[in-house]
Amino acid sequence: MQVHVIEVTAADTHSTRRLVLREGRSDSVVAFDGDDHPGAIHLAAIDHIDGVIGDHIDGVVDDIRTSIVGVATFFPSPCGPRPDDVAYQLRGMAVLPEYQGRGVGASLLAAGVERVRAAGATLLWANARDSALGFYEGKGWKVEGEGFEYGPARLPHHVALLPL
């Protein structure tokens, strides 16, 4: 399967975040801290775009929102365990269940890594759900420190780091 990753607005990530990260609950908050950071990068993986393919598609996102199969947001944010690094945080990564395990998450990460490196980052980090740690470790990320509960559902998480 081949997906195309494009830059979108924070609002364009909300429906996928709600469905995957908040179990579809309409009352869930899906606008996250960091979304409005001036250096934030919001990415969407698109399965197909009615014949239009590209890295940036301005003004078309409303028409393709139903084709978004995964999203991820990256923004400048210091990392507690590595305060001297120029760090970006990955937040709100979500892939529709029927597309998980098909390379969508890997495509989003690769596109995000490319963009944050270009912005001068030396470290990418995330508060990763324990259920996704195998995915991150398979992509070269390292788990740091003790686990903790995070988010409205208080799910187990660990800090995961990817030196760039």
Secondary structure, DSSP 8 states (H G I E B T S, - for coil): ---EEEEE-SGGGHHHHHHHHSTT-TT-----TTTT-TT-EEEEEES--TT---S--TT-HHHHGGGEEEEEEEEE--BTTBTTS-EEEEEEEEE-GGGTTTTHHHHHHHHHHHHHHHTT-SEEEEEEEGGGHHHHHHTT-EEEEEEEEETTTTEEEEEEEEE-
